[in-house]
Amino acid sequence: MTRKQFLILLIAVVVLGGAGLALVWQDIAAYRASGARIGAKLLPNLKIADVAEIRLQDAKDHVTLTRQEKYWVVKERGGYPASFQEISDLMLKLVELKVTQSEQVGPSLWPRLDLAEPEKGKTGGAGTVIDFRDAKGKSLTRIVLGKKVLKKDPLNPLPAAKDGVPAGRYVRVEGGKETVVVVSDPLNSAEANPGRWLNKEFFKVDRIRTLAAGPEGAAPSWKISRDEEWGQWKFAAGGGVLNPSAAVAVVNKLGSLSFQDVAAEAKPQTEGKPTVMVAETFDHLVYTVKLAKKAGSDDYLVNFSVSGEPPKSRAPEKGEKPEEAARRDQEFAASRKRLESRLAAERALGKWTYVVERRELEPLLMSRGDMLPPPREKN
């Protein structure tokens, strides 16, 4: 090789090396600009105080969570109160999440990671959009959640864990220059189902004195009562022998009911007559609960109302001493204050119609025959 050829080759190497280095720096600059550095926060610019509305959408559902003065509501459920705990947990988690992996993925490949824009009726490859907006409706941050990342766990014996357990999720941040990242949380709570975000606090009937049930507009099928709060249940007006276990089951269920969803702007559609339950309590309250079978479903629509007022003073016990009376009066006042607060919340909830699973209501749907003792086995 001549000296001239060597110099030409050396210059070519320098030029090619410089071009390659420029491309590397260009990629690094784009990578940094995307905000998707490993270890960096997923949403570094999102401020929770600025968020006044959250919209979630997938191929099947959509929900709008709106912040009012003191609480959040679910728009698609007629402004029913939303769960502040669920909303705050999601926002706190998202602002603290960090990137564990980052890749440049073009739009044509987004469906493979379930990161495509959701379209109604097209479920394949679609993700779940979360759009955070301010009080004026301006989008602050918009992300798309994709496939969950599974991690093998040989110590997990459950059949559902055969292919791995959710340990992370693919995320596409809008404006991220086709950057797809992985975070170390599957974000299971980020669903677009409106029922998922409702405040699930429900009415609670306790200290029941009498309880009757039967078809609407007819005499009760059965009625049970007790003379004292911890007394034995019996059929009212000498109605025969009662199965104590059945009575306890129905009374306990009225104190622990839960619901799935709220039927916003829906009138109860029933098959046959609705069942009406009337519970009178030792606190001088009357709860009226209407159970109506939902047409075309095993679920029920439930309405309730509460009337009456708790006593303002307690009846003194025989032979109680002054110090005992003072203590019991104080306890009574505190208990009444808690009850009044609960009643205010329950009366506010009484204007809604609720969707409740049939299995949740099984004890309340018992017939008079179900309330009788089981037949004895013949020897």
C-alpha positions as CSV (number, residue, x, y, z in Angstrom):
1,M,0.0,0.0,0.0
2,T,1.3,3.4,-1.0
3,R,1.5,6.3,1.4
4,K,-1.3,8.1,-0.6
5,Q,-3.6,5.1,-0.3
6,F,-2.9,4.8,3.4
7,L,-3.9,8.4,4.0
8,I,-7.1,8.0,2.0
9,L,-8.0,5.0,4.0
10,L,-7.3,6.8,7.3
11,I,-9.4,9.8,6.3
12,A,-12.3,7.4,5.4
13,V,-12.1,5.7,8.8
14,V,-12.2,9.0,10.6
15,V,-15.2,10.2,8.6
16,L,-17.1,7.0,9.1
17,G,-16.3,7.0,12.8
18,G,-17.4,10.6,13.2
19,A,-20.7,9.8,11.4
20,G,-21.3,6.8,13.6
21,L,-20.5,8.8,16.7
22,A,-22.9,11.5,15.6
23,L,-25.7,8.9,15.2
24,V,-25.0,7.5,18.6
25,W,-25.2,10.9,20.2
26,Q,-28.4,11.6,18.2
27,D,-30.0,8.4,19.6
28,I,-28.8,9.3,23.1
29,A,-30.3,12.8,22.8
30,A,-33.6,11.3,21.5
31,Y,-33.6,8.8,24.4
32,R,-33.1,11.5,27.0
33,A,-35.7,13.8,25.3
34,S,-38.2,11.1,25.7
35,G,-38.0,11.2,29.4
36,A,-37.8,7.4,29.5
37,R,-34.4,6.8,31.1
38,I,-34.2,3.7,33.2
39,G,-34.7,4.7,36.8
40,A,-36.5,7.9,35.9
41,K,-40.1,8.6,37.0
42,L,-42.8,7.6,34.5
43,L,-44.7,10.9,34.8
44,P,-42.2,13.5,36.2
45,N,-44.3,16.5,35.3
46,L,-47.7,15.4,36.6
47,K,-48.8,17.2,39.7
48,I,-51.7,15.7,41.6
49,A,-53.0,19.0,42.8
50,D,-53.6,20.1,39.1
51,V,-55.8,17.0,38.3
52,A,-59.5,17.8,38.3
53,E,-60.6,15.0,36.0
54,I,-59.5,11.5,35.0
55,R,-60.7,9.7,32.0
56,L,-60.2,6.0,31.5
57,Q,-61.1,4.2,28.3
58,D,-60.6,0.7,26.8
59,A,-62.3,-1.1,23.9
60,K,-65.4,-2.0,26.1
61,D,-65.9,0.8,28.6
62,H,-65.1,4.3,29.5
63,V,-65.4,6.3,32.8
64,T,-65.0,9.9,33.8
65,L,-63.9,10.7,37.3
66,T,-64.5,14.4,38.2
67,R,-63.3,16.2,41.3
68,Q,-66.0,18.3,43.0
69,E,-65.3,20.7,45.9
70,K,-64.9,18.0,48.6
71,Y,-65.2,14.7,46.8
72,W,-64.9,12.9,43.5
73,V,-67.9,11.6,41.4
74,V,-68.4,9.1,38.6
75,K,-70.0,11.0,35.7
76,E,-71.4,7.9,34.0
77,R,-73.3,6.9,37.1
78,G,-75.2,10.2,37.4
79,G,-72.6,11.8,39.7
80,Y,-72.5,9.0,42.2
81,P,-69.7,9.5,44.8
82,A,-66.4,7.9,43.7
83,S,-64.0,6.1,45.9
84,F,-61.4,8.7,47.0
85,Q,-59.1,6.0,48.3
86,E,-59.0,4.2,44.9
87,I,-58.4,7.4,43.0
88,S,-55.7,8.7,45.3
89,D,-54.0,5.3,45.3
90,L,-53.8,5.2,41.5
91,M,-52.5,8.8,41.2
92,L,-49.9,8.4,43.9
93,K,-48.7,5.1,42.4
94,L,-48.4,6.6,38.9
95,V,-46.5,9.7,40.0
96,E,-44.0,7.5,41.9
97,L,-43.6,4.7,39.4
98,K,-40.1,4.5,37.7
99,V,-39.1,3.1,34.4
100,T,-37.4,-0.3,34.5
101,Q,-37.1,-0.8,30.7
102,S,-37.3,1.4,27.6
103,E,-37.6,0.6,23.9
104,Q,-38.3,2.4,20.7
105,V,-41.5,0.8,19.3
106,G,-43.3,2.1,16.2
107,P,-47.1,2.4,15.9
108,S,-47.3,-0.7,13.7
109,L,-46.1,-2.8,16.6
110,W,-48.2,-1.3,19.3
111,P,-51.1,-3.8,19.0
112,R,-48.6,-6.6,19.8
113,L,-48.2,-5.0,23.2
114,D,-51.8,-4.1,23.6
115,L,-50.9,-0.4,23.3
116,A,-53.1,0.6,20.3
117,E,-55.7,3.3,20.7
118,P,-58.9,1.7,21.9
119,E,-61.9,1.7,19.6
120,K,-65.3,0.5,20.5
121,G,-65.9,-3.0,19.4
122,K,-62.3,-3.7,18.5
123,T,-60.6,-5.4,21.4
124,G,-57.6,-6.9,19.7
125,G,-54.4,-5.1,20.6
126,A,-56.1,-2.2,22.3
127,G,-54.8,-0.6,25.5
128,T,-56.3,1.3,28.4
129,V,-56.0,5.0,28.1
130,I,-55.7,7.2,31.2
131,D,-56.1,10.9,30.5
132,F,-55.4,13.4,33.4
133,R,-57.1,16.8,32.8
134,D,-57.2,20.1,34.7
135,A,-60.2,22.1,35.8
136,K,-60.5,23.6,32.3
137,G,-60.5,20.2,30.6
138,K,-57.0,20.5,29.2
139,S,-55.1,17.3,29.1
140,L,-52.1,17.3,31.5
141,T,-50.8,13.8,30.7
142,R,-52.1,11.0,28.6
143,I,-50.8,7.4,28.8
144,V,-51.8,4.0,27.4
145,L,-51.5,0.9,29.5
146,G,-50.7,-2.3,27.6
147,K,-49.9,-5.9,28.3
148,K,-48.9,-7.0,31.8
149,V,-45.5,-8.3,32.2
150,L,-45.5,-11.8,33.8
151,K,-42.8,-13.2,36.1
152,K,-42.3,-16.9,36.7
153,D,-42.8,-17.9,40.3
154,P,-42.0,-21.6,40.8
155,L,-43.2,-21.4,44.4
156,N,-46.7,-20.3,43.5
157,P,-48.9,-23.4,43.4
158,L,-52.0,-21.8,41.9
159,P,-53.0,-22.9,38.4
160,A,-53.4,-19.3,37.2
161,A,-49.7,-18.7,38.0
162,K,-48.5,-21.4,35.6
163,D,-47.4,-18.9,33.0
164,G,-46.3,-16.4,35.6
165,V,-47.7,-13.7,37.9
166,P,-48.2,-10.0,36.9
167,A,-45.1,-8.1,37.9
168,G,-45.2,-5.1,35.6
169,R,-46.8,-3.5,32.6
170,Y,-46.0,-1.9,29.2
171,V,-46.8,1.8,29.0
172,R,-46.9,4.3,26.2
173,V,-46.7,7.9,27.2
174,E,-48.2,10.3,24.7
175,G,-45.5,12.6,23.2
176,G,-42.8,10.1,24.1
177,K,-41.5,9.8,20.4
178,E,-42.6,6.2,20.0
179,T,-41.0,5.2,23.3
180,V,-42.6,2.3,25.1
181,V,-41.5,1.6,28.7
182,V,-42.0,-1.1,31.3
183,V,-42.9,-0.2,34.9
184,S,-42.7,-2.6,37.9
185,D,-46.4,-2.5,38.8
186,P,-49.2,-4.3,36.8
187,L,-51.6,-1.4,37.7
188,N,-54.5,-3.8,38.2
189,S,-56.8,-1.2,39.5
190,A,-56.7,0.9,36.3
191,E,-59.9,-0.3,34.8
192,A,-62.4,1.7,32.6
193,N,-65.5,0.0,34.2
194,P,-67.5,2.8,36.0
195,G,-68.6,0.4,38.7
196,R,-65.0,-0.2,39.7
197,W,-64.6,3.4,40.9
198,L,-67.8,3.8,43.0
199,N,-67.7,4.4,46.7
200,K,-68.9,1.1,48.0
201,E,-70.2,2.3,51.4
202,F,-73.7,1.0,51.8
203,F,-76.6,1.2,54.2
204,K,-76.4,-1.0,57.4
205,V,-79.4,-2.1,59.4
206,D,-78.5,-3.1,62.9
207,R,-80.2,-3.5,66.3
208,I,-83.3,-4.9,64.5
209,R,-86.4,-5.5,66.6
210,T,-88.9,-6.7,63.9
211,L,-88.4,-7.8,60.3
212,A,-91.1,-8.6,57.7
213,A,-90.8,-9.7,54.1
214,G,-93.2,-10.3,51.3
215,P,-94.4,-9.3,47.8
216,E,-95.0,-5.6,47.2
217,G,-98.6,-4.6,47.8
218,A,-99.5,-7.8,49.8
219,A,-99.4,-9.0,53.3
220,P,-95.9,-10.1,54.6
221,S,-95.0,-13.8,53.9
222,W,-93.3,-13.9,57.2
223,K,-92.5,-11.6,60.1
224,I,-90.0,-12.2,63.0
225,S,-89.4,-10.3,66.2
226,R,-87.6,-10.2,69.5
227,D,-88.3,-8.5,72.7
228,E,-84.7,-7.6,73.6
229,E,-81.7,-6.8,71.5
230,W,-79.9,-10.1,72.4
231,G,-83.2,-12.0,72.7
232,Q,-84.3,-15.1,70.8
233,W,-86.0,-14.6,67.5
234,K,-89.5,-15.9,67.0
235,F,-92.3,-15.6,64.5
236,A,-94.5,-12.6,65.3
237,A,-98.0,-13.1,66.6
238,G,-97.5,-16.8,67.4
239,G,-96.7,-17.8,63.8
240,G,-95.2,-21.1,64.6
241,V,-91.7,-22.5,65.3
242,L,-88.8,-20.5,63.7
243,N,-85.4,-21.8,62.6
244,P,-83.1,-19.5,64.7
245,S,-80.2,-20.0,62.2
246,A,-82.3,-18.7,59.3
247,A,-83.4,-15.7,61.3
248,V,-79.8,-14.9,62.2
249,A,-78.7,-15.3,58.6
250,V,-81.2,-12.8,57.2
251,V,-80.7,-10.3,60.0
252,N,-76.9,-10.4,59.7
253,K,-77.0,-9.9,55.9
254,L,-79.0,-6.7,56.3
255,G,-76.0,-5.4,58.4
256,S,-73.4,-6.3,55.8
257,L,-74.9,-5.9,52.3
258,S,-72.6,-4.9,49.4
259,F,-73.4,-3.9,45.8
260,Q,-71.7,-4.2,42.4
261,D,-72.8,-1.1,40.6
262,V,-75.3,1.8,40.5
263,A,-78.1,1.7,37.9
264,A,-78.1,5.4,37.0
265,E,-81.3,6.7,35.5
266,A,-82.7,3.2,35.4
267,K,-86.2,2.2,36.6
268,P,-86.5,-1.2,38.2
269,Q,-87.5,-3.9,35.7
270,T,-88.8,-7.0,37.4
271,E,-90.0,-10.5,36.8
272,G,-93.0,-10.9,39.0
273,K,-93.6,-8.8,42.1
274,P,-90.7,-7.2,43.9
275,T,-89.9,-8.4,47.4
276,V,-90.2,-5.7,50.1
277,M,-88.5,-6.0,53.5
278,V,-89.4,-3.7,56.4
279,A,-87.0,-3.7,59.4
280,E,-87.9,-1.8,62.6
281,T,-84.9,-1.2,65.0
282,F,-84.5,-0.6,68.7
283,D,-83.3,2.9,67.7
284,H,-86.8,3.8,66.5
285,L,-85.8,3.6,62.8
286,V,-87.6,1.9,59.9
287,Y,-85.7,0.6,56.9
288,T,-87.7,-0.3,53.8
289,V,-85.7,-2.4,51.3
290,K,-87.1,-3.2,47.8
291,L,-85.5,-6.1,45.9
292,A,-86.5,-6.3,42.2
293,K,-85.1,-8.9,39.8
294,K,-83.4,-7.3,36.9
295,A,-84.8,-8.4,33.6
296,G,-82.5,-10.6,31.6
297,S,-80.1,-11.1,34.5
298,D,-79.6,-13.0,37.7
299,D,-78.8,-9.7,39.4
300,Y,-81.3,-7.6,41.4
301,L,-82.0,-3.9,41.6
302,V,-82.2,-2.7,45.2
303,N,-83.7,0.5,46.6
304,F,-83.9,1.4,50.2
305,S,-85.3,4.2,52.4
306,V,-84.9,5.0,56.1
307,S,-87.4,6.9,58.3
308,G,-87.7,7.7,61.9
309,E,-85.4,9.4,64.4
310,P,-83.3,7.9,67.2
311,P,-84.2,8.7,70.7
312,K,-82.7,11.9,72.1
313,S,-82.3,10.6,75.6
314,R,-81.8,7.2,77.2
315,A,-84.1,5.6,79.8
316,P,-82.2,5.4,83.1
317,E,-81.6,1.9,84.5
318,K,-83.0,0.8,87.8
319,G,-80.7,1.5,90.7
320,E,-77.9,3.1,88.8
321,K,-75.6,5.4,90.7
322,P,-74.9,9.0,89.7
323,E,-71.4,8.3,88.4
324,E,-72.8,5.4,86.4
325,A,-75.6,7.6,85.0
326,A,-73.1,10.3,84.0
327,R,-70.9,7.7,82.2
328,R,-73.8,6.1,80.4
329,D,-75.2,9.4,79.4
330,Q,-71.9,10.3,77.8
331,E,-71.7,7.0,76.0
332,F,-75.3,7.4,74.8
333,A,-74.6,10.9,73.4
334,A,-71.5,9.7,71.6
335,S,-73.3,6.7,70.1
336,R,-76.2,8.9,69.0
337,K,-73.9,11.4,67.3
338,R,-72.3,8.5,65.3
339,L,-75.7,7.2,64.4
340,E,-76.9,10.6,63.2
341,S,-73.8,10.9,61.0
342,R,-74.5,7.5,59.5
343,L,-78.1,8.2,58.9
344,A,-77.3,11.4,57.0
345,A,-75.0,9.5,54.7
346,E,-77.6,6.6,54.2
347,R,-80.4,9.0,53.4
348,A,-78.3,10.6,50.8
349,L,-77.6,7.2,49.3
350,G,-81.3,6.3,49.4
351,K,-82.1,8.1,46.1
352,W,-80.1,5.6,44.0
353,T,-80.9,2.2,42.6
354,Y,-78.2,-0.4,43.1
355,V,-77.2,-3.6,41.3
356,V,-76.6,-6.5,43.7
357,E,-75.7,-10.1,42.8
358,R,-78.3,-12.7,43.6
359,R,-75.9,-14.7,45.7
360,E,-75.4,-11.7,47.9
361,L,-79.1,-11.5,48.5
362,E,-79.8,-15.2,49.1
363,P,-80.7,-14.9,52.8
364,L,-83.1,-12.0,52.1
365,L,-85.0,-14.1,49.5
366,M,-86.0,-16.8,51.9
367,S,-89.7,-17.9,51.8
368,R,-91.6,-18.7,55.0
369,G,-90.9,-22.4,54.4
370,D,-87.1,-21.6,54.4
371,M,-87.6,-19.9,57.8
372,L,-89.0,-23.1,59.4
373,P,-86.8,-25.7,61.1
374,P,-85.5,-28.5,58.9
375,P,-87.5,-31.7,59.1
376,R,-86.2,-34.3,61.5
377,E,-84.7,-37.4,59.9
378,K,-86.7,-40.6,60.6
379,N,-84.8,-43.4,62.4
